[in-house]
Amino acid sequence: MRVSTSQIYNIATIGMAQAQAAIVKTEEQIATGKRVLSPADDPVAAANILQLNQDLARTEQYKKNIDIADNSLSLEETSLDAIEDIMQRMREIAVRAGNTAVLTAADYKSLAAEVDTRIEELMNLQNTRNASGQYIFSGYKGDTQPFVNNGGGNYSYMGDEGQLRLQASASVSVAVSDSGKKLFVDVPSGHNTFNSSAGAANRAVPPGIINVGEVIDQEAFDKFYPEDMVITFNAPSAAAVPPAANYTITERSTGKVLVANATYVKGEAIEVNGVRVNISGSPAAPIPASLPFNFDAAAAPIDFSAVPATFKMTVNGRSETFTINTVVNNATDFAAALNAPPNNTKLANLGVTASAAGFVADSGKNISLSGGNANLNNAMGLAVTSGVSSTNGVTGDSFFVESTNKQGLLSTLSRFSEAMKSVKDSPESKAELSKIIAKTLVNVSNAVTNVSSVLGEVGARQNTLESAKDLNLDVTLFTRQTLKNLESVDVAEASIQLKMQSLVLTASQQGFAKVSQLTLFSYL
């Protein structure tokens, strides 16, 4: 076989390059201390090394999570300890306030002043923020202040019921927060009670405020429980002459009227079903809803006597069916038919008036019409057969009294404070105060139990974090040892291999130097 000079040079170049590459690789292994420098060196080991490095990264993240969780739980524990101290002080004041035979109205005002100060302190603690500026008792809504003062001793919880969790190890996740609703709002009450609040759509400026209120007749309220009440402000015309601000109280679930068109007097208590509340300010009256008529004169006279027309009117979920069975020459005739029996009674049931101008609902609740026929469309100038509704009605400001068997800590203390501020130096007044003090003691004790229970949970979570931390240390040590066994190079073996590879390269170079001289030119 003929071997050309160029082939000899090519073969030598490739061989020496491979030998040089082997030396460089061995030197790099010795320098880095790693046996596997690329997946090609050992595919199986490379896959295992990648997995182990990912495990180490996860474990390192778990370590960071544990530090964050421990800080969060420590902050929560500190806040709850301070809150528990305040509640213990409130219990002491309630016990002292129970000495009605000795204390005077002036004494009670002094005690109420301390309670008000403590309420402010308590609210600040319930709105505690961590180092990141997140509210720790807001659930998932860390950017939202959990507790806000609505005035009148009423407080609202604006967070949610979420509970933040962090992964502490591959198999353990730990809750690092508790909802303020669970801690401070959903406190079991020793008696049936209620929460009062203003409607979100109220329009008065400044807004009307309903106070925290109190149960003044427990037996009467227990009979009404668990129903809720709605206090809705009506148009001034709904009151007796002369027109004045007035309200109606209804049962929320059924719409049953409990108090109708009662005159509103600022500062005067509202008492119903054993409940006493006070609404301050000037709540807004409704903006009437209207459906104006546009009688089609070209169609007159419209004869409903042969074929009476019926249509349905719906207001606030209540419906009545009306029948028109006379000859109508104009809008005035049509209004007269609507105001004749039995249609007039049905209009009154819905709180709607009818005139030649159209329908009006002073309550501000929108009117919907459906049914009818073409003649009815012409009489009203409205597409009744297709269904038509007013959209211009706005109801008056509303306030809610919602029954519950739970009472928030702030509500308990607000009611306690208000009762002490309003007590008089009379046996009757002090007897009423004694009942509120007894309820306060029970509810504060329940709140203490609630907070103590969560404090116990916080301690258990911190113990879990400690266990997870120890586990992660063991996992890290084992993983690092396994990783070292897989990727570390045997320096002694690599040094011998390097010498051998260097010898091979040197031999290749010297051999090539001799072989390259074997040409015909040497014999010419």
C-alpha positions in Angstrom: 0.0 0.0 0.0 1.3 3.4 -0.9 1.6 5.9 1.9 2.1 9.5 0.8 4.2 12.0 2.7 1.1 14.2 3.4 -0.7 11.2 5.0 2.3 10.7 7.3 2.1 14.3 8.4 -1.7 14.2 8.9 -1.6 11.1 11.0 1.2 12.5 13.1 -0.7 15.8 13.6 -3.9 14.1 14.7 -2.1 11.7 17.0 -0.1 14.5 18.7 -3.2 16.7 19.0 -5.1 13.9 20.7 -2.2 13.3 23.1 -2.0 17.0 23.8 -5.8 17.2 24.4 -5.6 14.3 26.8 -2.8 16.0 28.8 -4.8 19.3 28.9 -7.9 17.5 30.2 -5.9 15.6 32.9 -4.3 18.9 34.0 -7.7 20.5 34.2 -9.1 17.6 36.2 -6.1 18.0 38.7 -6.5 21.8 38.8 -10.3 21.7 39.4 -10.3 18.5 41.5 -13.2 17.3 39.3 -13.3 14.1 37.4 -16.4 14.9 35.3 -15.8 18.1 33.3 -18.5 17.5 30.7 -21.4 15.0 30.3 -19.3 13.2 27.7 -16.8 12.2 30.4 -19.4 10.0 32.2 -23.0 10.5 31.1 -24.5 8.5 34.0 -22.4 10.4 36.6 -23.1 13.7 34.9 -26.9 13.2 35.2 -26.5 12.2 38.9 -24.3 15.2 39.5 -26.9 17.5 38.0 -29.6 16.1 40.1 -27.5 16.3 43.3 -26.6 20.0 42.6 -30.3 20.7 42.1 -31.0 19.0 45.5 -28.4 21.2 47.1 -29.9 24.3 45.6 -33.3 23.3 46.9 -32.0 22.6 50.3 -30.3 26.0 50.4 -33.6 27.6 49.5 -35.2 25.6 52.3 -32.7 27.1 54.7 -33.6 30.6 53.5 -37.3 29.8 53.9 -36.7 28.6 57.4 -35.0 31.8 58.4 -37.8 33.9 56.9 -40.4 31.7 58.5 -38.7 31.8 61.9 -38.5 35.6 61.7 -42.2 35.8 60.8 -43.3 33.5 63.6 -41.1 35.3 66.1 -42.7 38.7 65.1 -46.2 37.1 65.4 -45.4 35.6 68.7 -44.1 39.0 70.1 -47.3 40.8 68.8 -49.6 38.2 70.3 -47.8 38.3 73.6 -48.3 42.0 73.7 -52.0 41.6 72.7 -52.5 39.0 75.4 -51.0 41.4 78.0 -53.5 44.1 76.9 -56.4 41.6 77.2 -55.3 40.6 80.7 -55.4 44.3 81.6 -58.8 44.7 80.1 -60.0 41.8 82.2 -58.6 43.5 85.3 -60.5 46.7 84.5 -63.7 44.8 83.8 -63.4 43.1 87.2 -62.8 46.5 88.9 -65.7 48.0 87.0 -68.0 45.4 88.4 -67.8 47.2 91.8 -70.9 49.3 90.9 -71.8 49.9 94.5 -68.6 52.0 95.0 -67.7 53.5 91.6 -69.3 56.7 90.3 -70.1 57.8 86.7 -66.9 59.9 86.9 -64.8 56.8 87.9 -66.3 54.9 84.9 -65.3 57.7 82.5 -61.7 57.4 83.7 -61.8 53.7 83.2 -63.3 54.1 79.8 -60.5 56.5 78.9 -57.9 53.8 79.6 -59.9 51.3 77.6 -60.0 53.6 74.6 -56.2 54.1 74.8 -55.8 50.3 75.0 -58.1 49.8 72.0 -55.9 52.2 70.0 -52.8 50.2 71.1 -54.5 46.9 70.3 -55.4 48.1 66.8 -51.8 49.1 66.1 -50.7 45.6 67.2 -53.3 44.0 65.0 -51.9 46.1 62.1 -48.3 45.0 62.7 -46.1 44.9 59.6 -42.9 42.9 59.0 -39.6 44.2 57.7 -40.9 44.0 54.2 -43.8 46.3 55.0 -46.4 43.5 54.8 -49.2 43.3 57.3 -48.8 40.0 59.1 -52.5 39.5 60.0 -54.0 40.3 56.6 -53.9 36.7 55.2 -52.9 36.7 51.6 -53.6 40.5 51.3 -50.3 41.6 52.9 -50.5 45.0 51.3 -53.9 45.8 52.8 -54.2 47.1 56.3 -56.3 44.5 58.1 -58.2 46.6 60.6 -59.7 50.0 60.0 -61.8 52.3 62.2 -65.2 53.0 60.8 -66.2 55.4 63.6 -68.8 54.9 66.3 -66.7 52.1 67.8 -67.0 50.0 64.7 -64.0 48.3 63.2 -63.8 46.3 59.9 -61.4 43.5 58.9 -60.2 44.2 55.4 -57.9 41.2 54.9 -58.9 37.6 54.0 -58.7 34.2 55.7 -55.6 33.1 53.9 -52.6 31.6 55.7 -49.2 32.0 54.2 -47.0 28.9 54.1 -43.3 28.3 53.3 -41.6 25.0 52.3 -39.1 24.0 55.1 -38.0 20.8 53.5 -38.9 18.4 50.7 -41.8 17.0 52.8 -42.6 19.8 55.3 -44.4 23.1 54.7 -45.1 25.4 57.7 -47.8 28.1 58.1 -46.0 31.4 58.8 -49.0 33.7 59.4 -52.5 33.7 60.9 -55.5 35.5 59.6 -56.7 38.5 61.8 -60.2 37.3 61.2 -59.4 33.9 62.9 -57.5 35.6 65.7 -59.5 38.7 66.6 -62.8 38.7 64.8 -64.2 35.1 65.0 -64.1 35.0 68.8 -66.9 32.8 70.2 -69.3 35.0 72.1 -70.9 34.1 75.4 -74.2 35.4 74.1 -76.0 36.0 70.8 -74.9 39.4 69.5 -74.6 41.4 66.3 -72.3 43.4 64.1 -73.4 46.8 62.7 -72.1 48.3 59.4 -72.9 50.9 56.8 -73.7 49.9 53.2 -70.8 50.1 50.8 -72.9 52.1 48.3 -73.9 54.8 50.7 -73.7 58.3 49.2 -73.8 60.8 52.1 -70.9 63.2 52.3 -69.7 63.1 55.0 -70.9 59.5 55.4 -73.5 58.5 57.9 -72.0 56.4 60.7 -73.7 53.6 62.7 -72.2 52.9 66.1 -71.2 49.5 67.5 -74.5 49.3 69.4 -75.5 46.9 72.1 -78.0 44.2 73.0 -80.3 45.8 75.6 -82.8 43.0 75.8 -81.1 39.6 75.4 -84.3 37.7 75.6 -86.0 39.7 72.8 -82.9 39.5 70.6 -82.6 35.7 71.2 -86.1 35.3 69.8 -85.1 37.3 66.7 -81.8 35.6 66.2 -80.4 34.5 63.7 -82.2 37.0 61.5 -80.5 40.2 60.3 -82.0 43.7 59.9 -81.6 46.4 57.3 -82.1 50.1 58.1 -82.9 51.9 54.8 -83.5 55.6 54.5 -86.6 56.7 52.5 -87.6 59.7 50.6 -88.7 62.6 52.9 -92.2 62.3 51.4 -92.6 58.8 53.0 -92.7 60.4 56.5 -95.8 61.8 58.1 -96.6 65.4 57.4 -94.4 67.4 57.2 -91.9 65.5 55.0 -88.7 64.7 56.9 -85.8 62.3 56.9 -87.1 58.8 57.8 -86.1 55.1 57.6 -87.6 51.7 57.4 -86.3 48.6 59.1 -86.8 45.3 57.4 -85.9 41.7 58.1 -83.1 40.9 55.6 -84.1 37.4 54.6 -87.8 38.0 54.1 -88.2 41.7 53.5 -90.7 41.8 56.4 -91.2 45.4 57.6 -90.3 45.7 61.3 -90.4 49.5 61.5 -92.0 51.6 58.8 -91.2 55.2 57.9 -89.8 56.2 61.3 -88.7 59.8 61.6 -84.9 60.1 61.9 -83.6 62.3 64.6 -79.8 62.8 64.8 -78.3 61.4 68.0 -81.5 59.5 69.0 -81.1 55.8 69.5 -82.9 53.3 67.3 -84.3 50.3 69.3 -85.8 47.2 67.8 -85.8 43.5 68.7 -83.7 44.1 71.8 -81.0 45.9 69.8 -80.0 49.6 70.3 -77.9 51.4 67.7 -77.3 55.0 66.9 -76.8 56.5 63.4 -75.1 59.9 63.1 -74.7 62.2 60.2 -77.2 62.9 57.4 -77.8 59.7 55.4 -78.7 60.2 51.8 -82.3 59.8 50.7 -83.1 57.8 47.5 -83.1 59.1 44.0 -86.6 58.1 42.6 -86.7 55.6 39.7 -88.9 56.5 36.8 -90.3 55.1 33.6 -91.9 58.0 31.6 -94.9 57.5 29.3 -94.9 58.6 25.6 -98.5 58.0 24.6 -98.9 57.4 20.8 -101.7 59.9 19.9 -101.9 58.5 16.4 -103.1 55.2 17.8 -105.9 56.8 19.9 -108.4 55.7 20.9 -106.9 52.4 22.1 -109.7 49.9 23.1 -108.7 47.4 25.8 -112.3 46.5 26.6 -112.6 43.8 24.0 -109.2 42.3 24.5 -107.8 43.4 27.9 -104.0 43.7 28.2 -101.9 42.4 31.1 -98.4 43.2 32.1 -96.1 42.4 35.0 -94.2 45.0 37.0 -91.3 44.0 39.2 -89.7 46.2 41.9 -86.9 44.9 44.2 -87.8 41.3 43.5 -91.5 41.7 44.1 -93.9 41.4 41.2 -97.6 42.3 40.5 -99.7 41.7 37.4 -101.8 44.6 36.1 -104.8 44.5 33.8 -106.0 47.3 31.5 -109.6 46.7 30.2 -111.0 50.2 29.3 -110.9 52.5 26.3 -107.8 54.8 26.5 -107.8 58.1 24.6 -104.7 59.7 26.1 -102.0 59.2 28.9 -104.4 60.7 31.5 -106.9 57.9 30.7 -104.2 55.3 30.9 -103.0 56.6 34.3 -106.7 56.6 35.5 -106.9 52.9 34.6 -103.7 52.1 36.5 -105.0 54.0 39.6 -108.4 52.2 39.6 -109.0 49.1 41.7 -107.4 46.6 41.9 -104.4 48.1 40.1 -104.0 50.9 42.6 -103.5 48.4 45.5 -100.9 46.6 43.5 -99.0 49.8 42.8 -99.1 50.6 46.5 -97.7 47.1 47.3 -94.7 47.8 45.0 -94.2 51.4 46.3 -94.9 52.8 42.8 -97.1 55.8 41.8 -98.6 56.3 38.3 -99.6 59.5 36.6 -99.9 60.8 33.0 -96.1 61.4 33.1 -95.3 57.7 33.9 -94.3 55.4 36.8 -92.2 56.6 39.7 -90.7 54.6 42.6 -89.7 57.0 45.4 -87.7 54.2 47.1 -85.1 54.5 44.3 -85.6 50.8 43.4 -85.7 50.4 39.7 -88.9 49.3 37.9 -89.1 46.5 35.3 -92.1 45.8 33.0 -92.8 42.8 30.8 -95.7 41.2 28.9 -98.5 43.2 27.4 -99.2 43.6 23.6 -98.8 46.1 20.8 -101.7 48.3 22.2 -100.0 48.5 25.6 -96.7 49.5 23.9 -98.6 52.3 22.2 -100.3 53.4 25.4 -97.0 53.6 27.3 -94.7 54.5 24.5 -92.5 51.7 25.8 -91.4 48.4 24.4 -93.1 46.5 27.2 -93.5 43.3 25.1 -89.7 43.1 24.8 -89.1 44.0 28.5 -88.1 47.4 29.7 -86.6 48.7 33.0 -85.7 52.0 34.5 -82.0 52.6 35.3 -82.1 56.0 37.0 -83.1 54.9 40.5 -80.7 55.0 43.4 -81.8 53.6 46.8 -81.2 55.6 50.0 -78.3 54.9 52.4 -78.6 51.6 54.2 -77.2 50.2 57.4 -77.0 46.6 58.5 -77.5 44.8 61.8 -76.2 41.3 61.3 -76.8 38.6 64.0 -73.8 36.5 65.0 -72.6 34.2 67.8 -69.1 35.6 67.5 -67.8 39.0 68.7 -64.6 40.6 67.6 -62.2 41.7 70.4 -62.4 45.4 69.3 -66.2 45.3 69.3 -66.2 43.8 72.8 -64.0 46.5 74.2 -65.8 49.3 72.3 -69.1 48.2 73.8 -67.5 48.0 77.2 -66.1 51.5 76.8 -69.4 53.0 75.5 -71.4 51.4 78.4 -69.0 53.0 81.0 -69.2 56.4 79.3 -73.0 56.5 79.3 -73.6 55.0 82.8 -75.4 57.2 85.3 -75.3 57.2 89.1 -78.6 55.4 89.3 -79.3 51.7 90.3 -81.1 51.0 87.0 -78.2 52.4 84.9 -75.6 50.5 86.9 -77.6 47.3 86.7 -77.6 47.6 83.0 -73.8 48.2 83.1 -73.4 45.1 85.2 -74.9 42.9 82.5 -72.5 44.4 79.9 -69.5 43.9 82.3 -70.5 40.2 82.7 -70.6 39.8 78.9 -67.3 41.6 78.5 -65.6 39.3 81.0 -66.8 36.2 79.1 -65.9 37.5 75.7 -62.4 38.8 76.8 -61.7 35.4 78.3 -62.7 33.7 75.1 -60.4 36.1 73.2 -57.6 35.2 75.5 -58.2 31.5 74.9 -58.3 32.1 71.2 -55.0 34.0 71.2 -53.4 31.5 73.6 -54.4 28.6 71.3 -52.7 30.3 68.3 -49.6 31.1 70.4 -49.4 27.4 71.1 -49.6 26.7 67.3 -46.9 29.2 66.7 -44.6 27.5 69.1 -45.3 24.1 67.5 -44.5 25.6 64.1 -41.2 26.9 65.4 -40.3 23.5 66.7 -41.1 22.0 63.3 -38.8 24.5 61.7 -36.0 23.5 64.1 -36.5 19.8 63.2 -36.6 20.7 59.5 -33.4 22.7 59.9 -31.6 19.7 61.4 -33.0 17.4 58.7 -31.8 19.7 56.0 -28.3 19.8 57.5 -28.1 16.0 57.4 -29.4 15.9 53.8 -26.8 18.5 52.8 -23.9 16.6 54.3 -25.1 13.3 52.7 -25.6 15.0 49.3 -22.2 16.7 49.3 -20.5 13.4 50.2 -22.3 11.6 47.4 -21.5 14.5 45.0 -17.8 14.4 46.0 -17.6 10.7 45.3 -19.1 11.1 41.9 -17.2 14.1 40.6 -13.9 14.3 42.5 -10.8 13.2 40.8 -8.2 10.8 42.3 -5.2 13.2 42.2 -2.6 10.4 42.6 -4.1 8.4 39.7 -4.5 11.5 37.6 -0.8 12.5 38.2 0.4 9.0 37.0 -1.9 9.3 34.0 -0.6 12.7 33.2 3.0 11.4 33.2 2.0 8.6 31.0 0.2 10.9 28.6 3.2 13.2 28.5 5.4 10.2 27.7 3.1 9.2 24.9 3.2 12.8 23.5 7.0 13.0 23.7 7.4 9.6 22.1 5.0 10.6 19.3 7.0 13.8 18.7 10.4 12.0 18.6 9.0 9.1 16.5 7.6 11.6 14.0 10.9 13.5 13.8 12.6 10.2 12.7 9.9 9.0 10.4 9.6 12.4 8.7 13.3 11.9 7.5 12.4 8.7 5.5 12.0 10.3 2.1 13.6 9.5 -1.4 15.2 12.9 -1.2 17.6 11.6 1.4 19.1 9.2 -1.2 19.5 11.6 -4.1 
